[in-house]
Amino acid sequence: MNKPADAAAPLQGRDPANLRGDPITGDRYYSPEFAQREWDRLWTRIWHIAGRLADIPDPGDFMVHDFMKESVVAVRQADGSVRAFYNSCAHRGMRMVRGTSSVDTLSCPYHGWRYGLDGKLVHAQDAGDFPQGDPCGKLSLRELRCDTWGGFVWYTMAEQGPGLHEYLAPLPDVYARYPMEKAVRVAWYRIALNANWKFVTDNFSESYHTRTAHPQVPPWIDQDVDTARHEMWPAGHGRTVQPMRPSLSDRLPEDVPHPYKMILRAWGIDPDGYASYEEMAMQGWLDLKAAKQRDWKARGYLHYEHMNDEEITDSPHTVIFPNVTISFLPDNLVFFRSEPHPDDPEKCFFDLWCMAFPVAGQEIVESIMAGPKPFHEASVCEFRDFDEGRGIPELAGQIVYQDMELAEGMQAGMHSRGYTDAYLPAQETRVRFFHEVLNDWLEGRKP
């Protein structure tokens, strides 16, 4: 296994000395004026994910990303590159396309104007009837800066500012060993939540809630307070790196089948051969690393080829500022994203994409957040209203479902006179750091 590539040293994510102490006030979650500042100074300047490269493999394939009241279409070009344009006809602004499909030209359904894949107007009805002259060859769709990383298509509405890799730094280096572009999306949801978008980033910036909200996690991910490594970078990105081994604090009853024992057995390790629970957890974790290093190729885990010891056994849960989170698990990538509602700051849309790496002979995969799934690309996005859980009954009991169950209560709490600011332990340092970086953007100190 290769050793980790060098990356910019992170800040200590459990050290409040790295904070200014900006208060996290309730109005940030419901004020229309605050939401407008976010649009003006954040959303129109950051890099957004339009979708996955796998969704547009061939020339003419396109995907549409609707964000608040804006719409962007990303189109695969003849040379294999991807370009992004505002989804707005240069004639009178009509939205031209929806969803994901394939075309030879982008056509306006209102008056029939057609644009090449490069955005240039190639046909206008009655082209000789324009006093300004024939618009063909003169007009184009308005283009946005577009780039790719991690198997995703990204774009920004900012005409100037950092490029994608500068914006994401140092994460492209940190995760260079994961073959992200090979992951297959086996579950694809977009869920309407009655909460501000920031609830999601707050939630994924700490694991202090796990013992209460996710009791099924400690048996296979060690989230004890002094176990995890908390990291953050000045741009606002951060992660919590946790060993995928049992907690020594929260233990299952002896008569309950232990999920970690199943993991060890799957790699030829006898969990009953250890002298104690502690030895099974700690030495078993080291033995699992060794077994994976030794047997990955023979067992068909080809995505392990360049991953290091930590990456093949642990869980670096990573927030990409401001609204994207990716769980980098040994065999899965779980993508989370929150986007604000176009009219109501007390609502948002929550995206869940469960992705798995190919493993020889594997037809059913554990998606981690959505349960067992057939190993093939999910063909359509499931649009759901959470509706206190009634909208997605098939996810009941899953980790992400438990998170969404908390959203409305947190949103309501932001209106209370009893709440003035968060009172945080050291392990929640990244929550306040996220809000301080957001303040930097809103006050003109970023990017």
Order of alpha helices (4+ residues) and beta strands (2+ residues): beta-alpha-beta-beta-beta-beta-beta-beta-beta-beta-beta-beta-alpha-alpha-beta-alpha-alpha-beta-beta-alpha-alpha-beta-beta-beta-beta-beta-beta-beta-alpha-alpha
